Amino acid sequence: MQPVRRNTVDPHAEQFIKSLSQYISRGLTGELGMYGGEGGEGEKGEAEANMWQMMNSGNMRWTDFILRMPYDDVKKFYSVSATKIGSGRYGVIRTCLSRKTRTVLACKTIRKDQVKCMEDAEDVRTEVIILGMLRNHPCIISLHDAFEDGKYVHLIMEMCRGGDLFDRVKERGQFKETDAAIVCRSLVEALLHCHSNGVIHRDVKPENILMCDKDVDTKIKLIDFGVATFYKRGVPRTDRAGTVEYTAPEVLDKSYGPECDIWSAGVVLYILLCGFPPFWAATNAELEQIIRAAAVDFRHPRWVAVSDGAKDLVQRMLTKDVRRRISALEIFGHPWIRAAEIKKLSENKQQAPGGTPPA
């Protein structure tokens, strides 16, 4: 008897990723649809033909065809739970089950009535494009599929079961230095991948870092590219975005580049090591003044037991002068990060079957 081959790929997901890759390779202009467009290869389906007819009619609203792809029903391919597991800028996140592969995934549902202007619609489309560009990186959430209908946009992404880093810090209070260093390295690895592809995340914070596992403090995924943007080397961005507690001084001054993400990662590292943020105030105006001063304080009793190496890296990530701020590659080579990697590797060997027990 011949073995039965199980379906391991959703046909809709396969077509979506293929079309998204072609869209990205055409130059990210936003003028052509993710599913071809005038002059595209192959026969258009009826749904796609209707989409292009409507787009060319001049009667389109900014919420029509946000993803530039034909409308389709997510429920044909995925069983979406009614239970909410998270929320975002425009909607909610629920678990879903692939009808084809029986894989448990996460469905981010964006309500179109929350997309208030053309710029918001562009943000949604940009998030999908960026997730498509960055997919398959071990420290960045993976986009599997996407759908759009008259009321919603649905993004199907991999499932992480460990909650977010914010809740983990509330649970733990402080991370062990080794675990904090490994999380920091993984986060910076994700950011380097973003920056290498011309992307600034702009909202790095514990709430946007998922834990892959409930019992492991070091495996993470960077999520929520809703305010991420493209940049050109040497051309500063001038628009503000992100969460003020994690915002770099140069973003407040509206002239910045990818280095702002390293600052935000430095704020995250500070929180991991002591359990509270480096900059806080009663009002945003006061907070912005404190951030611009960039005075990092290690005088709290929780910092007494933290090593000088950890403090040095935090200080270098939270350096106001962008030219002097430590880079992603320099973080990988920092002695505190390297020592943590060696220690973690040794611990993993000891815990492996047949490993040498600790003394």
N, C-alpha and C positions, 0 to 999 in steps of 0.2 A: 504493500500500500504506500502510495506517495504521501509524504508529509504535507499538511495543509499550511500554507504560508499566511500568517496573520497580517492584516493591514497595519502598518506602523505610521502611516502618514495620512492626514486628512487631505482629500483632494482640493478642497477650497483653500486650505492653508498653504498647500504646495503652490497653487496658482497665484495666491496673494503674494507670497514671498518672491516668486519668480518675477511677477509684474512690478513689485516694489523695487527689486534689484535693477530691473531695466529702467525704471523711472529715475532712480538715483544715478545710474550711469549716463543718462541723457543730460545731466547737468543741474538737477534740482531747481529748475526754473519755475516750477509751479504752473506752467502754461499747459503742459501735457498731462493727461490723466494717468493714474497708476495702472489703469487697464487699457493702455494703448493711446488712442486719440486719433485725430485725422492723420492719415498717412501711415498709421501703425500697421504692424504685420498681422496677418490672419484675418479671418472673418469676424466681424463684430456680432455679438449676440443681440437679440432684440432689446434686452435691458440696457446694454451699453449704447446701442444706437439711440434709444430714447433719451439717455442721459446727455449725449452730445447734442441732440436736437434741442433739448431744453437749455443747455449751457450756451448754445449759439443763438438762442432766441432773444436774448437781452432781458428776459423776464425773471431771471434767477435772483433769489435772495442769497445773502452770504452763508446761510445755514443749509442751502441746497448743495448736495454733493461736496461736502467739506473735504472728503478724501479723494475726490475726483474718480470715484469708482461706482459701478452700478449698485442700486439698492439691492439688498438681500436680507433674508431672515436668519439671524444668528441661531434661532431655535431649531432650524433644520439640521444644523451640524453640531450644536452643543446644547446640553441640558443645563440651564442656568439656575442656580439656587436662589431662593427668595431671601436667604440670610445674608445680611451685609457683614463683610469682614473688614471694611475700611472705607474711607471717603477721600475724595480729591477736590480739586478746584472747581470742577463742573459736574461731578456726579459721584457714583459709589462703586465699590469693588465687591464682587461676590465670587464664590467658587463656581466652577462649571465643569462639566464632564463631557469629553469628546464622545459623540455617539459612534464614531468610527473606531477609535483606538482605545477608548475607555480610560484615557489619561485625565487625571484631575488637574485643572488649570485655574487661573484667575481671570475673571472678566471685569474689565474696567468699563463701566457704562457712563458715557458723557451725554447729558441732556442738552439737546440743541436749544431749548428755551433759556438755558443758562449762558449760551454763547451770544453775547450781547452786541458784538460788532465784528466787522471784517477782520480786525487785528486779532480778536479772540479765535476766530475760525482759522486764521493763519497759524496761530499758536498750536492748535490741535493738529493741523496737518503737518507742521514742522516736527511736533513730538513723534508722530508716526514715522516720518522720514528718518529722524535721528535714531530712533529705536531700530529701524531697519538697517541703518549704517553700522550700528554698534553691536548688533546681535552676535551671539556665540562667544562673547567674552565671559570668562568665568565669574567676574565680579560685577556684572551689569545684568539687570533683568532682561530676559529674552522675550521678544515679541514673536508670537506664533501665528497670529491671524488677526484680521480686522473686518468689521462689517459696518454698513451704514444703512439706515432707513430714514423715513420722514421725520422721526422724532429723536433718534439716538445714533450715536457712534459707539460701537463696541470694540474694545481692544482685548484680544485674548493673549494672556501672558503666562509665563511659567509660575508655578505656585511655590511660595516659601512659607513654611509652617512655623517659623520661630518668632513671629511678631516683629516689631521694629526695634531699632537700637534705643530709641527713647524709652520704651517700656522696659527694655533690658537694664538700662542704667537705673531706672526707678526701682527695679527689683534688686539689683546688686549694690547700688550706692556708688561703689568704685570698682573699676576693673583691676585685676592683677596687671602689673606692668607688662608682662609677657603678652597677655591677651590683648591689651590696649595697643601694643606695638604691632601685633599681627593684623588687627583690624585697621589700624592706620595705614599699614603697608598695602593691604588689599584695597582700601579706599583710594589711595594715591595711584595704585595700579589702574583702577577703573578710570580715574581722572586723566591719567596720561594717555589712555586709549581714546578718551573723548578729545583731548587737545590735539592728539596726532591726527585726528579726523576732522579738525577744524571746528570743534564743538566746545562751548563753555556751558557747564551745567547750570550755574548761577543760583542754585538753591540747595546746596549741600548742607544737610543737617541730620540729626539722629532720626527724625521722623521719616526721612527719605532714604534710610538704609535698612534693608530687611535682613533678618537673621535667617539663615537657611534651615536651622535646626533648633529645637527648643532646649536642647541640652548642651550645645556647643556655642561658646562665646566668640568664636573667631571667623566663622564662615559667613560672609555677607554678600548682599547684592545691592548695588546703587539703583534707585528707582526714581520715578516722577521727573520726566524731562519736559514738563509742561511749560516751563519758562526758559528752557535751554535755547541756545541760539548759535548760529554760525558766526565765525569771525575770520578776518583776514589778518595775517601776520603784519604787524606794523601799523594797522589801522585800528585805533582804539574804539571801543563801544562807548556810546554816550547816553544810553537809556538805563534807567534803574530797574532792577528786578531782584526778587529773592526775599528772604526773611531777615529783618533788620539785625537781630541778635547775631547773625552769622555773616553779615555783610562786611566786605573789606572796605577800608577807608576810600580807596580809589573809586569804588562803585558809588559811594555816597557823593563823590566829587564828579561823577559822570565822565570818567576817562579811564578805561580799564581794558584788560585783556584776560587771558586764561589764568594768570597768576592769582586772580581773585578766588578761584576755587581752592587753591592751596591755603589761603587764609582761612576760608570756611572749614577746611579739613583740620586746620590747627585749632579752631574753636571746638570742634568735635573731640579732638584728642585731649584738650584741656578738660572737657567735661568727663571723658572716660576716666581720667586719672584722679579727679577729685569729686565728681558728682554734681557740679554746678558750673554755670557759664562764667567766662572771664570778664564779660562786660554786661552790666545790667543797670537799669534805672527805672524811675517811676513813669517817665514819658519817653516817647520815641525821640523827641528833640534832645533831651538830656542824654539818651543812649547814644545818639549819633555823635555828640560832642565827645563822649568817653571813648568811642571807637576811634575817632579821628586822633585822639591823644595817644592811643595804642600803648598804654602803660599796662603791662602784664604783671599781675600781682600773685606771688607765691607765698604770701605770709600766713595764709589760713593754716590751722593745725593739721588739716588733711594732707598738706604738702610736705610735712616734716619727714615722712617716711618715703617720699618719692625721690628717686635717684636724680643726681645732677644731669645725667645723660638725657633723661626724659624731659626735664625742665629746659635743657638746651634746645632740644628739637622743637618743643612748643614755642619757645621764644623766637626761634629762627623762622618758624611758619607764620608767626604773628608779628613779623617785622613790617613796619609801615612802608618803608622804602622798597618798592617793587624790585628795584635793581639788586637789592641786598637780600631779599627774601629767598629762602632756600627753594630750589626747584624740585620737581618730582624725582628726577634721576639722582639728585643729591640726597634726597630722603632715603632712597633705596640703599645708599652707601653709608648712611649715618651709623656710627658705632652702636648706638642704643637699639636701632632696628636690626642691625646685623647680629648683635648678641641675643636678641629675642628670637630670631630665626633659628640660630644654632641651638638655643635652649629648647625651643618647641620641637625641633627635629629630634633631639635627644629624648625628650619625653615621649614622642610618638614611637620611637624605636623600643623604649622600655615597655610601652603598653601593648605593642604588637605581640602576637602569639610567638613564643620562643625567644622573646626579647630578654635582655639582661635586666633583672629586677633592680630597683633603685637601692642604694646603700642605706 
